Amino acid sequence: MSSPRRVVIAVFPDVDLLDVTGPAEVFALANRETAGRAGYQVQLAGPARGAVTTSAGVRLIADLSFAEVGGVLDTLLVPGAVDLSPGGPVARIDREVVEWVRATAPQARRVASVCVGAHLLAAAGLLDGKTATTHWSTAAQLAADHPAVTVDPDPIFLRSGKVWTGAGISACMDLALALVAEDLGEEVALAVARQLVMYLKRQGGQSQFSVPLSQPPASRRDIDELRMFIADHLDGDLSSAALAARMHLSERHFARVFRQETGTSPASYVEAARVEVARRLLEGTDQPLDEIAAACGLGSVETLHRALRKQIGTTPAAYRRRFRTTD
């Protein structure tokens, strides 16, 4: 490269620490994995140069003040901060940050928010007419404050043109890996993920919660064990009758206990778990639909279509077009 990819990350009081350091580490490892060819140059910019205290109490050093950034940027990365209220976390809207983001965004090839940083992009007018995500706990606030933004609280990151939005906390790593994949290809991004000892490079359409984690632990240990069994045997017989037999309960009593512990029926839970796997395969592979349907236990392409429409309101083809990451 003739010039480095300049990445500027906004920092300000009470910013979430991992939202800043997570992406910075991804870009640094991309440089290392390519022996410097990636050429990412990360700078922290704040209201003033010097120390900024994060929400974790750890201090970061802003390399530049907002006024000193200037010039052309490859990537503008905007994390967020929250205030705690009796009703839960509330995204903080710092007007100085908003005005700087509004003025700086046109100089950047792409703009990305991390976690509740989406609220700052929205306040700057960058998300109007777009679909965006944010941390699940403030998604309702984002939708209420910005009716011109279509808020989807489920994916871990979304792209709309040059603007990317990421979900909560650790999803900053997935978002940064997706940016690296766009710049340098999937192989480099996966190499970075391996260095980070991440289980896998999660795709953008994956839910912020996997199905086993979307409900709190059950009061019955045997139900929690059954949920793990379901996750490991999605291509097997997971009918209510088979699951009841495994629990040594009558089918009627099993259905009552399962709903009491999970808030849903056994059939609905199994379908949601199978759709989650189907979504991963649609995003990250080129497998034909019949193979995907078989692998996740849905059996047929028709059943796969019906399950995706029911669970997420779209078709397999439309979902793959929106979120696929394979070439």
Contacts in CASP RR format, 6 or more apart in sequence:
PFRMAT RR
TARGET T0000
AUTHOR 0000-0000-0000
METHOD contacts of the structure
MODEL  1
MSSPRRVVIAVFPDVDLLDVTGPAEVFALANRETAGRAGYQVQLAGPARG
AVTTSAGVRLIADLSFAEVGGVLDTLLVPGAVDLSPGGPVARIDREVVEW
VRATAPQARRVASVCVGAHLLAAAGLLDGKTATTHWSTAAQLAADHPAVT
VDPDPIFLRSGKVWTGAGISACMDLALALVAEDLGEEVALAVARQLVMYL
KRQGGQSQFSVPLSQPPASRRDIDELRMFIADHLDGDLSSAALAARMHLS
ERHFARVFRQETGTSPASYVEAARVEVARRLLEGTDQPLDEIAAACGLGS
VETLHRALRKQIGTTPAAYRRRFRTTD
1 37 0 8 1.000
1 39 0 8 1.000
4 39 0 8 1.000
4 40 0 8 1.000
4 41 0 8 1.000
5 38 0 8 1.000
5 39 0 8 1.000
5 40 0 8 1.000
5 41 0 8 1.000
5 74 0 8 1.000
5 75 0 8 1.000
5 183 0 8 1.000
6 41 0 8 1.000
6 43 0 8 1.000
6 72 0 8 1.000
6 73 0 8 1.000
6 74 0 8 1.000
6 75 0 8 1.000
7 23 0 8 1.000
7 27 0 8 1.000
7 40 0 8 1.000
7 41 0 8 1.000
7 42 0 8 1.000
7 43 0 8 1.000
7 73 0 8 1.000
7 74 0 8 1.000
7 75 0 8 1.000
7 77 0 8 1.000
8 42 0 8 1.000
8 43 0 8 1.000
8 44 0 8 1.000
8 45 0 8 1.000
8 64 0 8 1.000
8 69 0 8 1.000
8 73 0 8 1.000
8 75 0 8 1.000
8 76 0 8 1.000
8 77 0 8 1.000
8 104 0 8 1.000
8 108 0 8 1.000
9 20 0 8 1.000
9 23 0 8 1.000
9 24 0 8 1.000
9 42 0 8 1.000
9 43 0 8 1.000
9 44 0 8 1.000
9 45 0 8 1.000
9 77 0 8 1.000
9 78 0 8 1.000
9 79 0 8 1.000
10 44 0 8 1.000
10 45 0 8 1.000
10 46 0 8 1.000
10 66 0 8 1.000
10 76 0 8 1.000
10 77 0 8 1.000
10 78 0 8 1.000
10 79 0 8 1.000
10 97 0 8 1.000
10 100 0 8 1.000
10 101 0 8 1.000
10 120 0 8 1.000
11 20 0 8 1.000
11 44 0 8 1.000
11 45 0 8 1.000
11 46 0 8 1.000
11 52 0 8 1.000
11 54 0 8 1.000
11 60 0 8 1.000
11 62 0 8 1.000
11 79 0 8 1.000
12 46 0 8 1.000
12 47 0 8 1.000
12 52 0 8 1.000
12 81 0 8 1.000
12 94 0 8 1.000
12 96 0 8 1.000
12 97 0 8 1.000
13 52 0 8 1.000
13 53 0 8 1.000
13 81 0 8 1.000
14 53 0 8 1.000
14 54 0 8 1.000
14 55 0 8 1.000
14 81 0 8 1.000
14 82 0 8 1.000
14 92 0 8 1.000
15 52 0 8 1.000
15 54 0 8 1.000
15 55 0 8 1.000
15 60 0 8 1.000
15 79 0 8 1.000
15 80 0 8 1.000
15 81 0 8 1.000
16 54 0 8 1.000
16 55 0 8 1.000
16 56 0 8 1.000
16 79 0 8 1.000
16 80 0 8 1.000
16 81 0 8 1.000
16 82 0 8 1.000
16 114 0 8 1.000
16 115 0 8 1.000
16 116 0 8 1.000
16 169 0 8 1.000
17 54 0 8 1.000
17 55 0 8 1.000
17 56 0 8 1.000
17 57 0 8 1.000
17 58 0 8 1.000
17 60 0 8 1.000
18 169 0 8 1.000
18 170 0 8 1.000
18 172 0 8 1.000
19 79 0 8 1.000
19 80 0 8 1.000
19 114 0 8 1.000
19 115 0 8 1.000
19 117 0 8 1.000
19 169 0 8 1.000
19 172 0 8 1.000
20 44 0 8 1.000
20 54 0 8 1.000
20 60 0 8 1.000
20 79 0 8 1.000
21 60 0 8 1.000
22 172 0 8 1.000
22 173 0 8 1.000
22 176 0 8 1.000
23 77 0 8 1.000
23 114 0 8 1.000
23 172 0 8 1.000
23 173 0 8 1.000
23 175 0 8 1.000
23 176 0 8 1.000
23 179 0 8 1.000
24 42 0 8 1.000
25 196 0 8 1.000
26 173 0 8 1.000
26 176 0 8 1.000
26 177 0 8 1.000
26 180 0 8 1.000
26 192 0 8 1.000
26 196 0 8 1.000
27 38 0 8 1.000
27 40 0 8 1.000
27 42 0 8 1.000
27 176 0 8 1.000
27 180 0 8 1.000
28 40 0 8 1.000
28 42 0 8 1.000
29 192 0 8 1.000
29 195 0 8 1.000
29 196 0 8 1.000
30 38 0 8 1.000
30 40 0 8 1.000
30 180 0 8 1.000
30 183 0 8 1.000
30 184 0 8 1.000
30 188 0 8 1.000
30 189 0 8 1.000
30 192 0 8 1.000
31 38 0 8 1.000
31 39 0 8 1.000
31 40 0 8 1.000
32 195 0 8 1.000
33 188 0 8 1.000
33 191 0 8 1.000
33 192 0 8 1.000
33 195 0 8 1.000
34 184 0 8 1.000
34 188 0 8 1.000
38 180 0 8 1.000
38 183 0 8 1.000
38 184 0 8 1.000
38 188 0 8 1.000
43 63 0 8 1.000
43 64 0 8 1.000
43 69 0 8 1.000
44 52 0 8 1.000
44 60 0 8 1.000
44 61 0 8 1.000
44 62 0 8 1.000
44 63 0 8 1.000
44 64 0 8 1.000
45 62 0 8 1.000
45 63 0 8 1.000
45 64 0 8 1.000
45 65 0 8 1.000
45 66 0 8 1.000
45 68 0 8 1.000
45 69 0 8 1.000
46 52 0 8 1.000
46 62 0 8 1.000
46 64 0 8 1.000
46 65 0 8 1.000
46 66 0 8 1.000
47 62 0 8 1.000
47 65 0 8 1.000
47 66 0 8 1.000
47 96 0 8 1.000
47 97 0 8 1.000
48 62 0 8 1.000
48 65 0 8 1.000
49 62 0 8 1.000
49 63 0 8 1.000
49 64 0 8 1.000
49 65 0 8 1.000
49 68 0 8 1.000
50 61 0 8 1.000
50 62 0 8 1.000
51 59 0 8 1.000
51 60 0 8 1.000
51 61 0 8 1.000
51 62 0 8 1.000
52 59 0 8 1.000
52 60 0 8 1.000
52 61 0 8 1.000
52 62 0 8 1.000
53 59 0 8 1.000
54 60 0 8 1.000
55 81 0 8 1.000
55 82 0 8 1.000
66 96 0 8 1.000
66 100 0 8 1.000
66 104 0 8 1.000
69 104 0 8 1.000
70 104 0 8 1.000
70 107 0 8 1.000
71 107 0 8 1.000
72 107 0 8 1.000
72 108 0 8 1.000
72 109 0 8 1.000
73 104 0 8 1.000
73 107 0 8 1.000
73 108 0 8 1.000
73 109 0 8 1.000
74 108 0 8 1.000
74 109 0 8 1.000
74 110 0 8 1.000
75 108 0 8 1.000
75 109 0 8 1.000
75 110 0 8 1.000
75 111 0 8 1.000
75 112 0 8 1.000
75 179 0 8 1.000
76 101 0 8 1.000
76 104 0 8 1.000
76 105 0 8 1.000
76 107 0 8 1.000
76 108 0 8 1.000
76 110 0 8 1.000
76 111 0 8 1.000
76 112 0 8 1.000
77 112 0 8 1.000
77 113 0 8 1.000
77 114 0 8 1.000
78 97 0 8 1.000
78 101 0 8 1.000
78 111 0 8 1.000
78 112 0 8 1.000
78 113 0 8 1.000
78 114 0 8 1.000
78 117 0 8 1.000
78 120 0 8 1.000
78 121 0 8 1.000
79 113 0 8 1.000
79 114 0 8 1.000
79 115 0 8 1.000
79 116 0 8 1.000
79 117 0 8 1.000
79 172 0 8 1.000
80 91 0 8 1.000
80 92 0 8 1.000
80 113 0 8 1.000
80 114 0 8 1.000
80 115 0 8 1.000
80 116 0 8 1.000
80 117 0 8 1.000
80 119 0 8 1.000
80 120 0 8 1.000
81 91 0 8 1.000
81 92 0 8 1.000
81 94 0 8 1.000
81 116 0 8 1.000
82 89 0 8 1.000
82 90 0 8 1.000
82 91 0 8 1.000
82 92 0 8 1.000
82 116 0 8 1.000
82 138 0 8 1.000
83 89 0 8 1.000
83 90 0 8 1.000
83 92 0 8 1.000
84 90 0 8 1.000
88 137 0 8 1.000
89 116 0 8 1.000
89 135 0 8 1.000
89 137 0 8 1.000
89 138 0 8 1.000
90 138 0 8 1.000
90 141 0 8 1.000
91 116 0 8 1.000
91 117 0 8 1.000
91 119 0 8 1.000
91 134 0 8 1.000
91 138 0 8 1.000
91 141 0 8 1.000
91 142 0 8 1.000
92 116 0 8 1.000
92 119 0 8 1.000
93 119 0 8 1.000
93 120 0 8 1.000
93 123 0 8 1.000
94 120 0 8 1.000
97 120 0 8 1.000
98 120 0 8 1.000
98 123 0 8 1.000
98 124 0 8 1.000
99 124 0 8 1.000
101 111 0 8 1.000
101 120 0 8 1.000
101 121 0 8 1.000
101 124 0 8 1.000
101 126 0 8 1.000
102 124 0 8 1.000
102 125 0 8 1.000
102 126 0 8 1.000
105 111 0 8 1.000
105 124 0 8 1.000
105 126 0 8 1.000
108 162 0 8 1.000
109 162 0 8 1.000
110 162 0 8 1.000
110 163 0 8 1.000
110 164 0 8 1.000
110 179 0 8 1.000
111 121 0 8 1.000
111 126 0 8 1.000
111 162 0 8 1.000
111 163 0 8 1.000
111 164 0 8 1.000
112 163 0 8 1.000
112 164 0 8 1.000
112 165 0 8 1.000
112 166 0 8 1.000
112 175 0 8 1.000
112 179 0 8 1.000
113 120 0 8 1.000
113 121 0 8 1.000
113 132 0 8 1.000
113 134 0 8 1.000
113 164 0 8 1.000
113 165 0 8 1.000
113 166 0 8 1.000
114 166 0 8 1.000
114 168 0 8 1.000
114 171 0 8 1.000
114 172 0 8 1.000
114 175 0 8 1.000
115 134 0 8 1.000
115 135 0 8 1.000
115 166 0 8 1.000
115 167 0 8 1.000
115 168 0 8 1.000
115 169 0 8 1.000
115 171 0 8 1.000
115 172 0 8 1.000
116 134 0 8 1.000
116 135 0 8 1.000
116 138 0 8 1.000
116 168 0 8 1.000
117 134 0 8 1.000
118 127 0 8 1.000
118 132 0 8 1.000
118 133 0 8 1.000
118 134 0 8 1.000
118 142 0 8 1.000
118 165 0 8 1.000
118 166 0 8 1.000
119 134 0 8 1.000
119 138 0 8 1.000
119 141 0 8 1.000
119 142 0 8 1.000
119 145 0 8 1.000
121 127 0 8 1.000
121 132 0 8 1.000
121 163 0 8 1.000
121 165 0 8 1.000
122 128 0 8 1.000
122 132 0 8 1.000
122 142 0 8 1.000
122 145 0 8 1.000
122 146 0 8 1.000
122 149 0 8 1.000
123 145 0 8 1.000
123 146 0 8 1.000
126 163 0 8 1.000
127 146 0 8 1.000
127 148 0 8 1.000
127 149 0 8 1.000
127 160 0 8 1.000
127 163 0 8 1.000
127 165 0 8 1.000
128 146 0 8 1.000
128 148 0 8 1.000
128 149 0 8 1.000
129 148 0 8 1.000
129 149 0 8 1.000
129 150 0 8 1.000
130 149 0 8 1.000
130 150 0 8 1.000
130 160 0 8 1.000
130 161 0 8 1.000
130 163 0 8 1.000
131 149 0 8 1.000
131 150 0 8 1.000
131 151 0 8 1.000
131 152 0 8 1.000
131 158 0 8 1.000
131 160 0 8 1.000
132 142 0 8 1.000
132 149 0 8 1.000
132 150 0 8 1.000
132 151 0 8 1.000
132 152 0 8 1.000
132 158 0 8 1.000
132 160 0 8 1.000
132 163 0 8 1.000
132 165 0 8 1.000
133 139 0 8 1.000
133 151 0 8 1.000
133 152 0 8 1.000
133 153 0 8 1.000
133 154 0 8 1.000
133 155 0 8 1.000
133 156 0 8 1.000
133 157 0 8 1.000
133 158 0 8 1.000
133 165 0 8 1.000
133 166 0 8 1.000
133 167 0 8 1.000
134 142 0 8 1.000
134 151 0 8 1.000
134 153 0 8 1.000
134 165 0 8 1.000
134 166 0 8 1.000
134 167 0 8 1.000
134 168 0 8 1.000
135 167 0 8 1.000
135 168 0 8 1.000
135 169 0 8 1.000
136 153 0 8 1.000
136 167 0 8 1.000
136 168 0 8 1.000
136 208 0 8 1.000
136 209 0 8 1.000
139 151 0 8 1.000
139 153 0 8 1.000
142 149 0 8 1.000
142 151 0 8 1.000
143 149 0 8 1.000
143 151 0 8 1.000
152 158 0 8 1.000
153 167 0 8 1.000
153 208 0 8 1.000
154 205 0 8 1.000
154 207 0 8 1.000
154 208 0 8 1.000
154 312 0 8 1.000
155 167 0 8 1.000
155 204 0 8 1.000
155 205 0 8 1.000
155 206 0 8 1.000
155 207 0 8 1.000
155 208 0 8 1.000
155 323 0 8 1.000
156 166 0 8 1.000
156 167 0 8 1.000
156 168 0 8 1.000
156 171 0 8 1.000
156 174 0 8 1.000
156 175 0 8 1.000
156 202 0 8 1.000
156 204 0 8 1.000
156 205 0 8 1.000
156 206 0 8 1.000
156 207 0 8 1.000
156 208 0 8 1.000
157 164 0 8 1.000
157 165 0 8 1.000
157 166 0 8 1.000
157 167 0 8 1.000
157 171 0 8 1.000
157 174 0 8 1.000
157 175 0 8 1.000
157 178 0 8 1.000
157 204 0 8 1.000
157 205 0 8 1.000
158 164 0 8 1.000
158 165 0 8 1.000
158 166 0 8 1.000
158 204 0 8 1.000
158 205 0 8 1.000
159 178 0 8 1.000
164 175 0 8 1.000
164 178 0 8 1.000
164 179 0 8 1.000
166 172 0 8 1.000
166 174 0 8 1.000
166 175 0 8 1.000
167 208 0 8 1.000
168 208 0 8 1.000
171 202 0 8 1.000
171 208 0 8 1.000
173 196 0 8 1.000
173 198 0 8 1.000
174 201 0 8 1.000
174 202 0 8 1.000
174 204 0 8 1.000
177 189 0 8 1.000
177 192 0 8 1.000
177 193 0 8 1.000
177 201 0 8 1.000
178 189 0 8 1.000
178 204 0 8 1.000
178 325 0 8 1.000
180 188 0 8 1.000
180 189 0 8 1.000
180 192 0 8 1.000
181 188 0 8 1.000
181 189 0 8 1.000
181 201 0 8 1.000
181 325 0 8 1.000
186 325 0 8 1.000
186 326 0 8 1.000
186 327 0 8 1.000
189 201 0 8 1.000
190 201 0 8 1.000
193 200 0 8 1.000
193 201 0 8 1.000
203 280 0 8 1.000
203 283 0 8 1.000
203 284 0 8 1.000
203 323 0 8 1.000
203 325 0 8 1.000
204 283 0 8 1.000
204 323 0 8 1.000
204 325 0 8 1.000
205 279 0 8 1.000
205 283 0 8 1.000
205 322 0 8 1.000
205 323 0 8 1.000
206 276 0 8 1.000
206 279 0 8 1.000
206 280 0 8 1.000
206 283 0 8 1.000
207 214 0 8 1.000
207 276 0 8 1.000
207 279 0 8 1.000
210 276 0 8 1.000
211 231 0 8 1.000
211 269 0 8 1.000
211 272 0 8 1.000
211 273 0 8 1.000
211 276 0 8 1.000
212 227 0 8 1.000
212 228 0 8 1.000
212 231 0 8 1.000
212 273 0 8 1.000
215 262 0 8 1.000
215 263 0 8 1.000
217 224 0 8 1.000
218 224 0 8 1.000
218 227 0 8 1.000
218 261 0 8 1.000
218 262 0 8 1.000
219 261 0 8 1.000
220 257 0 8 1.000
220 261 0 8 1.000
222 247 0 8 1.000
223 257 0 8 1.000
223 258 0 8 1.000
223 261 0 8 1.000
223 262 0 8 1.000
226 243 0 8 1.000
226 246 0 8 1.000
226 247 0 8 1.000
226 258 0 8 1.000
227 262 0 8 1.000
227 269 0 8 1.000
229 246 0 8 1.000
230 238 0 8 1.000
230 243 0 8 1.000
230 269 0 8 1.000
230 270 0 8 1.000
230 273 0 8 1.000
231 273 0 8 1.000
234 270 0 8 1.000
234 273 0 8 1.000
234 274 0 8 1.000
234 277 0 8 1.000
234 296 0 8 1.000
234 297 0 8 1.000
235 294 0 8 1.000
235 295 0 8 1.000
235 296 0 8 1.000
235 297 0 8 1.000
236 297 0 8 1.000
238 266 0 8 1.000
238 270 0 8 1.000
240 251 0 8 1.000
240 254 0 8 1.000
240 255 0 8 1.000
240 265 0 8 1.000
240 266 0 8 1.000
240 267 0 8 1.000
241 251 0 8 1.000
243 254 0 8 1.000
243 258 0 8 1.000
243 266 0 8 1.000
244 250 0 8 1.000
244 251 0 8 1.000
244 253 0 8 1.000
244 254 0 8 1.000
244 255 0 8 1.000
247 254 0 8 1.000
247 257 0 8 1.000
249 257 0 8 1.000
254 266 0 8 1.000
255 265 0 8 1.000
255 266 0 8 1.000
258 264 0 8 1.000
258 265 0 8 1.000
258 266 0 8 1.000
258 269 0 8 1.000
259 265 0 8 1.000
262 269 0 8 1.000
264 272 0 8 1.000
271 307 0 8 1.000
271 310 0 8 1.000
271 311 0 8 1.000
272 311 0 8 1.000
274 296 0 8 1.000
274 297 0 8 1.000
274 298 0 8 1.000
274 307 0 8 1.000
275 296 0 8 1.000
275 298 0 8 1.000
275 307 0 8 1.000
275 308 0 8 1.000
275 311 0 8 1.000
275 312 0 8 1.000
277 295 0 8 1.000
277 296 0 8 1.000
278 292 0 8 1.000
278 293 0 8 1.000
278 296 0 8 1.000
278 298 0 8 1.000
278 304 0 8 1.000
278 307 0 8 1.000
278 308 0 8 1.000
278 316 0 8 1.000
279 308 0 8 1.000
279 312 0 8 1.000
279 319 0 8 1.000
279 323 0 8 1.000
281 287 0 8 1.000
281 292 0 8 1.000
281 295 0 8 1.000
281 296 0 8 1.000
282 292 0 8 1.000
282 316 0 8 1.000
282 319 0 8 1.000
282 320 0 8 1.000
282 323 0 8 1.000
282 324 0 8 1.000
283 319 0 8 1.000
283 320 0 8 1.000
283 323 0 8 1.000
283 324 0 8 1.000
283 325 0 8 1.000
284 324 0 8 1.000
284 325 0 8 1.000
284 326 0 8 1.000
285 292 0 8 1.000
285 326 0 8 1.000
286 326 0 8 1.000
287 295 0 8 1.000
289 301 0 8 1.000
289 304 0 8 1.000
289 316 0 8 1.000
290 300 0 8 1.000
290 301 0 8 1.000
292 304 0 8 1.000
292 316 0 8 1.000
293 299 0 8 1.000
293 300 0 8 1.000
293 301 0 8 1.000
293 303 0 8 1.000
293 304 0 8 1.000
296 304 0 8 1.000
298 304 0 8 1.000
298 307 0 8 1.000
301 316 0 8 1.000
304 316 0 8 1.000
305 315 0 8 1.000
305 316 0 8 1.000
308 314 0 8 1.000
308 315 0 8 1.000
308 316 0 8 1.000
308 319 0 8 1.000
309 315 0 8 1.000
312 319 0 8 1.000
314 322 0 8 1.000
END
